[in-house]
């Protein structure tokens, strides 16, 4: 039979300042602001609503654009002074930039489509019977994948078709 162990007691550590530890944990738990412009203009000593008001942004969209029924109020009196207008200008400049397409075609799909078009041209039924058709795509599914490739890479598709017709 085994030996009975004594339970160890946790003793209180007097050398640790628990108040400081709690404050540090709260600061670390604060969410990270991903927008550079807002993060640089942020003041930790102010509240979220105060920071947003200084930047000219709305913390609560329901209060920023209230729906008034049968009454018209003067909105210029409601507007607060914007102390950091450069934040809005930078955000507008970023929003006006054209966004890049994040949705694309995987490299495996490109290789699959090239193989099918090189070997079979436009014969989708023959493509469906190919050994390379691992996912057992139907002729319609293969046609959709090829059309997707056409939309994303029209010049490459034309070069592919011209090279197969010459052969």
N, C-alpha and C positions, 0 to 999 in steps of 0.2 A: 504494500500500500504506500501511496505517496505521502509526502510530508505536508502538513497544513501550513499555508502561508499566512503571514500577518498582513492585514490591510494597511497600506501606506496612507498616511494622513497628509492632506494638502495643507501646508502652512501658508498663512497670509504673507505676502511680500510687501513689506513696509516701504521699500525703496522705490517703488513704482508709483508714479502720479497717475491715478486712474482718470482724473479729469482731463489731463492732457491727452491721454490715449483715446478717450472718447471723442475729443475734438478732432484729432488727426483722422480717426476712422470716419467721422462724418464728412470731412473734406474729401477724403479719398472716395467716398461713396457718392459724391455729387456727380451727376452725369457729365460726360465729356461733350463739349460743344464742338461739333465737326466743322461748322462754318468759320473760316479764318477771320472774316471781317467782324462777325459778332463776337468771337472769342477775344479779339484784340481790343475791342471797345468795352468789354464787360467789366463791371466794377463789382468785386466780391462783397463789398460792404453794403451794397444796395440789394433790394429785393428783385425778383424776376420782373414784376410789373414796372418797377422804377427803372430798371435797366432798359426794358423794351420801350418805355415811354421816352426815355432820353434819346434812343436811336430812331424814334419815329415809327416803331413797329407796334403791332397790336398783340398784347398778351392774351386777350380774350376777344375773339372775332365777334361774338354776340354783342359785346359792349361797344366795339369799334364801329359796327354798322347796325345799329338797332333798327328794328322794324317799328315804325310809328303808324298807328292806325288813325286815319282821319285828321291828323295834325301834322303841320310842317313846322319844324324848329330850325333855328338858325345854327347851322353846323359850325360856322366859323368861330362862334363863341365857345363851342365844346372842344375845339382842337387845342392841344397843349403845345407848348414851345418845344421844338426839336433841338436838343443841344448837340447832337452828333449827326448832322445830315450826311456826312461823308460815308456813313455805313450804308444808307439807302442808295446813294449814288453808285457805290461799288457793287451792291447787290443787283441793281438795275443793269449795270454794265455786264456782269456775269450772266444775267438772264438773257441778255440780247445776243450773246455769243451762240453760234450754231452748235447744237449738241451732236456728238458723234453717235453712230449707230452701235448700240451695245449688242443688239440681237444679230446674230450671224449664223454661219454654217460651220459646223465642226470640221476639223481636218479629215476625220474618218468619212464623213458624209461626202466631202469633196472627192476623196479618192474613190469612193463607191460610185459616185455619179460619173466620174471620168472613165472608170473601168467599163461601166455599162454602155456609155455612149461610144467609146472607142470600139467596143466589140460588136454592138448591135445597132448603133445608129438610133433610129426611132422605133424599133420593134420592141414594144413593151412586154408582149407575151413571151418572147424569147428571153428577155431580161429576167422575168419572173422564174424561169426554169434554170437560171444560171447557178452554178455552185457557189459563187460569191454572194448570193442573196441569202445571207445568214439568217436574217430576221423573217424570211419567207414573206416578203412584201408582195402584194398583189400588183398586177400591171398598173392599176389606178394609183396606188401608193407610190410606185416607182415614178410614174409620170408627175405626181405632185412634187416629189423630191427634185426631179430634174427641172421643173418649172421654178422651184425655189432657187435652185442654183443659177438658172437663167436670170432671175431678177437681181440676185446679189453680184453675179459676175458675168455680165452680158458680153463683154469683150473676150473673156477667156472661153466662154461657151462658143462664140462664133469661130474662134481660132481652133477649137476642138472639132467643130463640125466640118470646117474647111480641110483640116488635116485628115479626117476620116473619109471625106469624099474623094480626096486625091488618091488615097490608097485603093 
